[in-house]
Amino acid sequence: MSINIRGLGSDDKKGWIKSIRHKECPDLIALQETKCSTIDEFVIEVMWGCRNFGYVQKEATGNSGGLLMVWDSNVFSCKQAVGDDRFIAVKDY
């Protein structure tokens, strides 16, 4: 599942992601335009709803950009991640 979140700073947006995760049960969520320089692992855990996750993030530059990809570590195990300001690619082999 991929979502242009247009900023992940508010509790409402984090709660919305948590409700989507609970309702739709995606194995992977990719968030675009987080507008965050860093995202604390505890915040990701709260949004994901459990500790069984892996993630990769690309920090925002100034007040734009920012990518976050979170996945269920019971389903997918990231062995390699590459990316830049526009994309993140993960590989499991």
Phi and psi restraints in degrees (range 20) as a CNS / XPLOR table:
assign (resid 1 and name C) (resid 2 and name N)
       (resid 2 and name CA) (resid 2 and name C) 1.0 -122.0 20.0 2
assign (resid 2 and name N) (resid 2 and name CA)
       (resid 2 and name C) (resid 3 and name N) 1.0 133.2 20.0 2
assign (resid 2 and name C) (resid 3 and name N)
       (resid 3 and name CA) (resid 3 and name C) 1.0 -136.3 20.0 2
assign (resid 3 and name N) (resid 3 and name CA)
       (resid 3 and name C) (resid 4 and name N) 1.0 131.1 20.0 2
assign (resid 3 and name C) (resid 4 and name N)
       (resid 4 and name CA) (resid 4 and name C) 1.0 -85.1 20.0 2
assign (resid 4 and name N) (resid 4 and name CA)
       (resid 4 and name C) (resid 5 and name N) 1.0 102.5 20.0 2
assign (resid 4 and name C) (resid 5 and name N)
       (resid 5 and name CA) (resid 5 and name C) 1.0 -81.5 20.0 2
assign (resid 5 and name N) (resid 5 and name CA)
       (resid 5 and name C) (resid 6 and name N) 1.0 -19.1 20.0 2
assign (resid 5 and name C) (resid 6 and name N)
       (resid 6 and name CA) (resid 6 and name C) 1.0 52.6 20.0 2
assign (resid 6 and name N) (resid 6 and name CA)
       (resid 6 and name C) (resid 7 and name N) 1.0 44.5 20.0 2
assign (resid 6 and name C) (resid 7 and name N)
       (resid 7 and name CA) (resid 7 and name C) 1.0 107.6 20.0 2
assign (resid 7 and name N) (resid 7 and name CA)
       (resid 7 and name C) (resid 8 and name N) 1.0 125.1 20.0 2
assign (resid 7 and name C) (resid 8 and name N)
       (resid 8 and name CA) (resid 8 and name C) 1.0 -110.8 20.0 2
assign (resid 8 and name N) (resid 8 and name CA)
       (resid 8 and name C) (resid 9 and name N) 1.0 15.9 20.0 2
assign (resid 8 and name C) (resid 9 and name N)
       (resid 9 and name CA) (resid 9 and name C) 1.0 -74.1 20.0 2
assign (resid 9 and name N) (resid 9 and name CA)
       (resid 9 and name C) (resid 10 and name N) 1.0 -28.8 20.0 2
assign (resid 9 and name C) (resid 10 and name N)
       (resid 10 and name CA) (resid 10 and name C) 1.0 -86.5 20.0 2
assign (resid 10 and name N) (resid 10 and name CA)
       (resid 10 and name C) (resid 11 and name N) 1.0 151.0 20.0 2
assign (resid 10 and name C) (resid 11 and name N)
       (resid 11 and name CA) (resid 11 and name C) 1.0 -64.3 20.0 2
assign (resid 11 and name N) (resid 11 and name CA)
       (resid 11 and name C) (resid 12 and name N) 1.0 -31.0 20.0 2
assign (resid 11 and name C) (resid 12 and name N)
       (resid 12 and name CA) (resid 12 and name C) 1.0 -61.0 20.0 2
assign (resid 12 and name N) (resid 12 and name CA)
       (resid 12 and name C) (resid 13 and name N) 1.0 -43.5 20.0 2
assign (resid 12 and name C) (resid 13 and name N)
       (resid 13 and name CA) (resid 13 and name C) 1.0 -67.5 20.0 2
assign (resid 13 and name N) (resid 13 and name CA)
       (resid 13 and name C) (resid 14 and name N) 1.0 -41.3 20.0 2
assign (resid 13 and name C) (resid 14 and name N)
       (resid 14 and name CA) (resid 14 and name C) 1.0 -63.8 20.0 2
assign (resid 14 and name N) (resid 14 and name CA)
       (resid 14 and name C) (resid 15 and name N) 1.0 -40.9 20.0 2
assign (resid 14 and name C) (resid 15 and name N)
       (resid 15 and name CA) (resid 15 and name C) 1.0 -65.3 20.0 2
assign (resid 15 and name N) (resid 15 and name CA)
       (resid 15 and name C) (resid 16 and name N) 1.0 -36.9 20.0 2
assign (resid 15 and name C) (resid 16 and name N)
       (resid 16 and name CA) (resid 16 and name C) 1.0 -63.7 20.0 2
assign (resid 16 and name N) (resid 16 and name CA)
       (resid 16 and name C) (resid 17 and name N) 1.0 -44.1 20.0 2
assign (resid 16 and name C) (resid 17 and name N)
       (resid 17 and name CA) (resid 17 and name C) 1.0 -62.7 20.0 2
assign (resid 17 and name N) (resid 17 and name CA)
       (resid 17 and name C) (resid 18 and name N) 1.0 -41.8 20.0 2
assign (resid 17 and name C) (resid 18 and name N)
       (resid 18 and name CA) (resid 18 and name C) 1.0 -61.2 20.0 2
assign (resid 18 and name N) (resid 18 and name CA)
       (resid 18 and name C) (resid 19 and name N) 1.0 -41.5 20.0 2
assign (resid 18 and name C) (resid 19 and name N)
       (resid 19 and name CA) (resid 19 and name C) 1.0 -67.9 20.0 2
assign (resid 19 and name N) (resid 19 and name CA)
       (resid 19 and name C) (resid 20 and name N) 1.0 -37.1 20.0 2
assign (resid 19 and name C) (resid 20 and name N)
       (resid 20 and name CA) (resid 20 and name C) 1.0 -63.5 20.0 2
assign (resid 20 and name N) (resid 20 and name CA)
       (resid 20 and name C) (resid 21 and name N) 1.0 -44.6 20.0 2
assign (resid 20 and name C) (resid 21 and name N)
       (resid 21 and name CA) (resid 21 and name C) 1.0 -60.0 20.0 2
assign (resid 21 and name N) (resid 21 and name CA)
       (resid 21 and name C) (resid 22 and name N) 1.0 -42.5 20.0 2
assign (resid 21 and name C) (resid 22 and name N)
       (resid 22 and name CA) (resid 22 and name C) 1.0 -69.0 20.0 2
assign (resid 22 and name N) (resid 22 and name CA)
       (resid 22 and name C) (resid 23 and name N) 1.0 -42.1 20.0 2
assign (resid 22 and name C) (resid 23 and name N)
       (resid 23 and name CA) (resid 23 and name C) 1.0 -78.0 20.0 2
assign (resid 23 and name N) (resid 23 and name CA)
       (resid 23 and name C) (resid 24 and name N) 1.0 -45.1 20.0 2
assign (resid 23 and name C) (resid 24 and name N)
       (resid 24 and name CA) (resid 24 and name C) 1.0 -95.3 20.0 2
assign (resid 24 and name N) (resid 24 and name CA)
       (resid 24 and name C) (resid 25 and name N) 1.0 -20.7 20.0 2
assign (resid 24 and name C) (resid 25 and name N)
       (resid 25 and name CA) (resid 25 and name C) 1.0 53.3 20.0 2
assign (resid 25 and name N) (resid 25 and name CA)
       (resid 25 and name C) (resid 26 and name N) 1.0 47.5 20.0 2
assign (resid 25 and name C) (resid 26 and name N)
       (resid 26 and name CA) (resid 26 and name C) 1.0 -70.7 20.0 2
assign (resid 26 and name N) (resid 26 and name CA)
       (resid 26 and name C) (resid 27 and name N) 1.0 148.4 20.0 2
assign (resid 26 and name C) (resid 27 and name N)
       (resid 27 and name CA) (resid 27 and name C) 1.0 -80.0 20.0 2
assign (resid 27 and name N) (resid 27 and name CA)
       (resid 27 and name C) (resid 28 and name N) 1.0 -19.8 20.0 2
assign (resid 27 and name C) (resid 28 and name N)
       (resid 28 and name CA) (resid 28 and name C) 1.0 -146.7 20.0 2
assign (resid 28 and name N) (resid 28 and name CA)
       (resid 28 and name C) (resid 29 and name N) 1.0 137.2 20.0 2
assign (resid 28 and name C) (resid 29 and name N)
       (resid 29 and name CA) (resid 29 and name C) 1.0 -127.6 20.0 2
assign (resid 29 and name N) (resid 29 and name CA)
       (resid 29 and name C) (resid 30 and name N) 1.0 128.9 20.0 2
assign (resid 29 and name C) (resid 30 and name N)
       (resid 30 and name CA) (resid 30 and name C) 1.0 -112.6 20.0 2
assign (resid 30 and name N) (resid 30 and name CA)
       (resid 30 and name C) (resid 31 and name N) 1.0 121.7 20.0 2
assign (resid 30 and name C) (resid 31 and name N)
       (resid 31 and name CA) (resid 31 and name C) 1.0 -107.6 20.0 2
assign (resid 31 and name N) (resid 31 and name CA)
       (resid 31 and name C) (resid 32 and name N) 1.0 130.7 20.0 2
assign (resid 31 and name C) (resid 32 and name N)
       (resid 32 and name CA) (resid 32 and name C) 1.0 -108.2 20.0 2
assign (resid 32 and name N) (resid 32 and name CA)
       (resid 32 and name C) (resid 33 and name N) 1.0 153.3 20.0 2
assign (resid 32 and name C) (resid 33 and name N)
       (resid 33 and name CA) (resid 33 and name C) 1.0 56.8 20.0 2
assign (resid 33 and name N) (resid 33 and name CA)
       (resid 33 and name C) (resid 34 and name N) 1.0 49.7 20.0 2
assign (resid 33 and name C) (resid 34 and name N)
       (resid 34 and name CA) (resid 34 and name C) 1.0 -67.7 20.0 2
assign (resid 34 and name N) (resid 34 and name CA)
       (resid 34 and name C) (resid 35 and name N) 1.0 -27.6 20.0 2
assign (resid 34 and name C) (resid 35 and name N)
       (resid 35 and name CA) (resid 35 and name C) 1.0 58.7 20.0 2
assign (resid 35 and name N) (resid 35 and name CA)
       (resid 35 and name C) (resid 36 and name N) 1.0 29.0 20.0 2
assign (resid 35 and name C) (resid 36 and name N)
       (resid 36 and name CA) (resid 36 and name C) 1.0 -115.7 20.0 2
assign (resid 36 and name N) (resid 36 and name CA)
       (resid 36 and name C) (resid 37 and name N) 1.0 136.9 20.0 2
assign (resid 36 and name C) (resid 37 and name N)
       (resid 37 and name CA) (resid 37 and name C) 1.0 -72.4 20.0 2
assign (resid 37 and name N) (resid 37 and name CA)
       (resid 37 and name C) (resid 38 and name N) 1.0 -39.9 20.0 2
assign (resid 37 and name C) (resid 38 and name N)
       (resid 38 and name CA) (resid 38 and name C) 1.0 -145.8 20.0 2
assign (resid 38 and name N) (resid 38 and name CA)
       (resid 38 and name C) (resid 39 and name N) 1.0 154.5 20.0 2
assign (resid 38 and name C) (resid 39 and name N)
       (resid 39 and name CA) (resid 39 and name C) 1.0 -123.8 20.0 2
assign (resid 39 and name N) (resid 39 and name CA)
       (resid 39 and name C) (resid 40 and name N) 1.0 120.7 20.0 2
assign (resid 39 and name C) (resid 40 and name N)
       (resid 40 and name CA) (resid 40 and name C) 1.0 -64.4 20.0 2
assign (resid 40 and name N) (resid 40 and name CA)
       (resid 40 and name C) (resid 41 and name N) 1.0 140.9 20.0 2
assign (resid 40 and name C) (resid 41 and name N)
       (resid 41 and name CA) (resid 41 and name C) 1.0 -60.7 20.0 2
assign (resid 41 and name N) (resid 41 and name CA)
       (resid 41 and name C) (resid 42 and name N) 1.0 -33.2 20.0 2
assign (resid 41 and name C) (resid 42 and name N)
       (resid 42 and name CA) (resid 42 and name C) 1.0 -63.5 20.0 2
assign (resid 42 and name N) (resid 42 and name CA)
       (resid 42 and name C) (resid 43 and name N) 1.0 -39.7 20.0 2
assign (resid 42 and name C) (resid 43 and name N)
       (resid 43 and name CA) (resid 43 and name C) 1.0 -62.6 20.0 2
assign (resid 43 and name N) (resid 43 and name CA)
       (resid 43 and name C) (resid 44 and name N) 1.0 -41.7 20.0 2
assign (resid 43 and name C) (resid 44 and name N)
       (resid 44 and name CA) (resid 44 and name C) 1.0 -64.0 20.0 2
assign (resid 44 and name N) (resid 44 and name CA)
       (resid 44 and name C) (resid 45 and name N) 1.0 -42.5 20.0 2
assign (resid 44 and name C) (resid 45 and name N)
       (resid 45 and name CA) (resid 45 and name C) 1.0 -60.3 20.0 2
assign (resid 45 and name N) (resid 45 and name CA)
       (resid 45 and name C) (resid 46 and name N) 1.0 -42.7 20.0 2
assign (resid 45 and name C) (resid 46 and name N)
       (resid 46 and name CA) (resid 46 and name C) 1.0 -62.8 20.0 2
assign (resid 46 and name N) (resid 46 and name CA)
       (resid 46 and name C) (resid 47 and name N) 1.0 -44.8 20.0 2
assign (resid 46 and name C) (resid 47 and name N)
       (resid 47 and name CA) (resid 47 and name C) 1.0 -65.8 20.0 2
assign (resid 47 and name N) (resid 47 and name CA)
       (resid 47 and name C) (resid 48 and name N) 1.0 -40.8 20.0 2
assign (resid 47 and name C) (resid 48 and name N)
       (resid 48 and name CA) (resid 48 and name C) 1.0 -72.8 20.0 2
assign (resid 48 and name N) (resid 48 and name CA)
       (resid 48 and name C) (resid 49 and name N) 1.0 -31.6 20.0 2
assign (resid 48 and name C) (resid 49 and name N)
       (resid 49 and name CA) (resid 49 and name C) 1.0 95.2 20.0 2
assign (resid 49 and name N) (resid 49 and name CA)
       (resid 49 and name C) (resid 50 and name N) 1.0 -3.1 20.0 2
assign (resid 49 and name C) (resid 50 and name N)
       (resid 50 and name CA) (resid 50 and name C) 1.0 -162.9 20.0 2
assign (resid 50 and name N) (resid 50 and name CA)
       (resid 50 and name C) (resid 51 and name N) 1.0 177.6 20.0 2
assign (resid 50 and name C) (resid 51 and name N)
       (resid 51 and name CA) (resid 51 and name C) 1.0 -92.8 20.0 2
assign (resid 51 and name N) (resid 51 and name CA)
       (resid 51 and name C) (resid 52 and name N) 1.0 -4.1 20.0 2
assign (resid 51 and name C) (resid 52 and name N)
       (resid 52 and name CA) (resid 52 and name C) 1.0 -85.6 20.0 2
assign (resid 52 and name N) (resid 52 and name CA)
       (resid 52 and name C) (resid 53 and name N) 1.0 73.6 20.0 2
assign (resid 52 and name C) (resid 53 and name N)
       (resid 53 and name CA) (resid 53 and name C) 1.0 -147.7 20.0 2
assign (resid 53 and name N) (resid 53 and name CA)
       (resid 53 and name C) (resid 54 and name N) 1.0 157.8 20.0 2
assign (resid 53 and name C) (resid 54 and name N)
       (resid 54 and name CA) (resid 54 and name C) 1.0 -124.6 20.0 2
assign (resid 54 and name N) (resid 54 and name CA)
       (resid 54 and name C) (resid 55 and name N) 1.0 162.0 20.0 2
assign (resid 54 and name C) (resid 55 and name N)
       (resid 55 and name CA) (resid 55 and name C) 1.0 -157.5 20.0 2
assign (resid 55 and name N) (resid 55 and name CA)
       (resid 55 and name C) (resid 56 and name N) 1.0 158.2 20.0 2
assign (resid 55 and name C) (resid 56 and name N)
       (resid 56 and name CA) (resid 56 and name C) 1.0 -136.9 20.0 2
assign (resid 56 and name N) (resid 56 and name CA)
       (resid 56 and name C) (resid 57 and name N) 1.0 139.2 20.0 2
assign (resid 56 and name C) (resid 57 and name N)
       (resid 57 and name CA) (resid 57 and name C) 1.0 -134.5 20.0 2
assign (resid 57 and name N) (resid 57 and name CA)
       (resid 57 and name C) (resid 58 and name N) 1.0 150.6 20.0 2
assign (resid 57 and name C) (resid 58 and name N)
       (resid 58 and name CA) (resid 58 and name C) 1.0 -120.3 20.0 2
assign (resid 58 and name N) (resid 58 and name CA)
       (resid 58 and name C) (resid 59 and name N) 1.0 119.9 20.0 2
assign (resid 58 and name C) (resid 59 and name N)
       (resid 59 and name CA) (resid 59 and name C) 1.0 -64.9 20.0 2
assign (resid 59 and name N) (resid 59 and name CA)
       (resid 59 and name C) (resid 60 and name N) 1.0 150.1 20.0 2
assign (resid 59 and name C) (resid 60 and name N)
       (resid 60 and name CA) (resid 60 and name C) 1.0 -70.8 20.0 2
assign (resid 60 and name N) (resid 60 and name CA)
       (resid 60 and name C) (resid 61 and name N) 1.0 153.9 20.0 2
assign (resid 60 and name C) (resid 61 and name N)
       (resid 61 and name CA) (resid 61 and name C) 1.0 -104.9 20.0 2
assign (resid 61 and name N) (resid 61 and name CA)
       (resid 61 and name C) (resid 62 and name N) 1.0 112.2 20.0 2
assign (resid 61 and name C) (resid 62 and name N)
       (resid 62 and name CA) (resid 62 and name C) 1.0 66.4 20.0 2
assign (resid 62 and name N) (resid 62 and name CA)
       (resid 62 and name C) (resid 63 and name N) 1.0 -127.1 20.0 2
assign (resid 62 and name C) (resid 63 and name N)
       (resid 63 and name CA) (resid 63 and name C) 1.0 -108.9 20.0 2
assign (resid 63 and name N) (resid 63 and name CA)
       (resid 63 and name C) (resid 64 and name N) 1.0 27.3 20.0 2
assign (resid 63 and name C) (resid 64 and name N)
       (resid 64 and name CA) (resid 64 and name C) 1.0 -141.2 20.0 2
assign (resid 64 and name N) (resid 64 and name CA)
       (resid 64 and name C) (resid 65 and name N) 1.0 157.6 20.0 2
assign (resid 64 and name C) (resid 65 and name N)
       (resid 65 and name CA) (resid 65 and name C) 1.0 82.0 20.0 2
assign (resid 65 and name N) (resid 65 and name CA)
       (resid 65 and name C) (resid 66 and name N) 1.0 -158.2 20.0 2
assign (resid 65 and name C) (resid 66 and name N)
       (resid 66 and name CA) (resid 66 and name C) 1.0 99.2 20.0 2
assign (resid 66 and name N) (resid 66 and name CA)
       (resid 66 and name C) (resid 67 and name N) 1.0 125.3 20.0 2
assign (resid 66 and name C) (resid 67 and name N)
       (resid 67 and name CA) (resid 67 and name C) 1.0 -128.7 20.0 2
assign (resid 67 and name N) (resid 67 and name CA)
       (resid 67 and name C) (resid 68 and name N) 1.0 144.6 20.0 2
assign (resid 67 and name C) (resid 68 and name N)
       (resid 68 and name CA) (resid 68 and name C) 1.0 -141.9 20.0 2
assign (resid 68 and name N) (resid 68 and name CA)
       (resid 68 and name C) (resid 69 and name N) 1.0 126.5 20.0 2
assign (resid 68 and name C) (resid 69 and name N)
       (resid 69 and name CA) (resid 69 and name C) 1.0 -120.3 20.0 2
assign (resid 69 and name N) (resid 69 and name CA)
       (resid 69 and name C) (resid 70 and name N) 1.0 125.2 20.0 2
assign (resid 69 and name C) (resid 70 and name N)
       (resid 70 and name CA) (resid 70 and name C) 1.0 -125.8 20.0 2
assign (resid 70 and name N) (resid 70 and name CA)
       (resid 70 and name C) (resid 71 and name N) 1.0 138.5 20.0 2
assign (resid 70 and name C) (resid 71 and name N)
       (resid 71 and name CA) (resid 71 and name C) 1.0 -139.9 20.0 2
assign (resid 71 and name N) (resid 71 and name CA)
       (resid 71 and name C) (resid 72 and name N) 1.0 160.5 20.0 2
assign (resid 71 and name C) (resid 72 and name N)
       (resid 72 and name CA) (resid 72 and name C) 1.0 -75.7 20.0 2
assign (resid 72 and name N) (resid 72 and name CA)
       (resid 72 and name C) (resid 73 and name N) 1.0 115.0 20.0 2
assign (resid 72 and name C) (resid 73 and name N)
       (resid 73 and name CA) (resid 73 and name C) 1.0 -72.0 20.0 2
assign (resid 73 and name N) (resid 73 and name CA)
       (resid 73 and name C) (resid 74 and name N) 1.0 -10.6 20.0 2
assign (resid 73 and name C) (resid 74 and name N)
       (resid 74 and name CA) (resid 74 and name C) 1.0 -78.7 20.0 2
assign (resid 74 and name N) (resid 74 and name CA)
       (resid 74 and name C) (resid 75 and name N) 1.0 -18.3 20.0 2
assign (resid 74 and name C) (resid 75 and name N)
       (resid 75 and name CA) (resid 75 and name C) 1.0 -106.1 20.0 2
assign (resid 75 and name N) (resid 75 and name CA)
       (resid 75 and name C) (resid 76 and name N) 1.0 -35.7 20.0 2
assign (resid 75 and name C) (resid 76 and name N)
       (resid 76 and name CA) (resid 76 and name C) 1.0 -137.1 20.0 2
assign (resid 76 and name N) (resid 76 and name CA)
       (resid 76 and name C) (resid 77 and name N) 1.0 139.6 20.0 2
assign (resid 76 and name C) (resid 77 and name N)
       (resid 77 and name CA) (resid 77 and name C) 1.0 -126.7 20.0 2
assign (resid 77 and name N) (resid 77 and name CA)
       (resid 77 and name C) (resid 78 and name N) 1.0 114.0 20.0 2
assign (resid 77 and name C) (resid 78 and name N)
       (resid 78 and name CA) (resid 78 and name C) 1.0 -75.1 20.0 2
assign (resid 78 and name N) (resid 78 and name CA)
       (resid 78 and name C) (resid 79 and name N) 1.0 120.3 20.0 2
assign (resid 78 and name C) (resid 79 and name N)
       (resid 79 and name CA) (resid 79 and name C) 1.0 -100.9 20.0 2
assign (resid 79 and name N) (resid 79 and name CA)
       (resid 79 and name C) (resid 80 and name N) 1.0 -23.5 20.0 2
assign (resid 79 and name C) (resid 80 and name N)
       (resid 80 and name CA) (resid 80 and name C) 1.0 -153.2 20.0 2
assign (resid 80 and name N) (resid 80 and name CA)
       (resid 80 and name C) (resid 81 and name N) 1.0 139.8 20.0 2
assign (resid 80 and name C) (resid 81 and name N)
       (resid 81 and name CA) (resid 81 and name C) 1.0 -135.7 20.0 2
assign (resid 81 and name N) (resid 81 and name CA)
       (resid 81 and name C) (resid 82 and name N) 1.0 136.1 20.0 2
assign (resid 81 and name C) (resid 82 and name N)
       (resid 82 and name CA) (resid 82 and name C) 1.0 -134.4 20.0 2
assign (resid 82 and name N) (resid 82 and name CA)
       (resid 82 and name C) (resid 83 and name N) 1.0 160.2 20.0 2
assign (resid 82 and name C) (resid 83 and name N)
       (resid 83 and name CA) (resid 83 and name C) 1.0 169.7 20.0 2
assign (resid 83 and name N) (resid 83 and name CA)
       (resid 83 and name C) (resid 84 and name N) 1.0 178.2 20.0 2
assign (resid 83 and name C) (resid 84 and name N)
       (resid 84 and name CA) (resid 84 and name C) 1.0 -148.0 20.0 2
assign (resid 84 and name N) (resid 84 and name CA)
       (resid 84 and name C) (resid 85 and name N) 1.0 -154.8 20.0 2
assign (resid 84 and name C) (resid 85 and name N)
       (resid 85 and name CA) (resid 85 and name C) 1.0 -65.5 20.0 2
assign (resid 85 and name N) (resid 85 and name CA)
       (resid 85 and name C) (resid 86 and name N) 1.0 -18.6 20.0 2
assign (resid 85 and name C) (resid 86 and name N)
       (resid 86 and name CA) (resid 86 and name C) 1.0 -107.6 20.0 2
assign (resid 86 and name N) (resid 86 and name CA)
       (resid 86 and name C) (resid 87 and name N) 1.0 -17.3 20.0 2
assign (resid 86 and name C) (resid 87 and name N)
       (resid 87 and name CA) (resid 87 and name C) 1.0 -156.7 20.0 2
assign (resid 87 and name N) (resid 87 and name CA)
       (resid 87 and name C) (resid 88 and name N) 1.0 160.1 20.0 2
assign (resid 87 and name C) (resid 88 and name N)
       (resid 88 and name CA) (resid 88 and name C) 1.0 -131.4 20.0 2
assign (resid 88 and name N) (resid 88 and name CA)
       (resid 88 and name C) (resid 89 and name N) 1.0 132.5 20.0 2
assign (resid 88 and name C) (resid 89 and name N)
       (resid 89 and name CA) (resid 89 and name C) 1.0 -123.2 20.0 2
assign (resid 89 and name N) (resid 89 and name CA)
       (resid 89 and name C) (resid 90 and name N) 1.0 133.9 20.0 2
assign (resid 89 and name C) (resid 90 and name N)
       (resid 90 and name CA) (resid 90 and name C) 1.0 -121.7 20.0 2
assign (resid 90 and name N) (resid 90 and name CA)
       (resid 90 and name C) (resid 91 and name N) 1.0 149.8 20.0 2
assign (resid 90 and name C) (resid 91 and name N)
       (resid 91 and name CA) (resid 91 and name C) 1.0 -133.9 20.0 2
assign (resid 91 and name N) (resid 91 and name CA)
       (resid 91 and name C) (resid 92 and name N) 1.0 136.7 20.0 2
assign (resid 91 and name C) (resid 92 and name N)
       (resid 92 and name CA) (resid 92 and name C) 1.0 -121.3 20.0 2
assign (resid 92 and name N) (resid 92 and name CA)
       (resid 92 and name C) (resid 93 and name N) 1.0 125.0 20.0 2
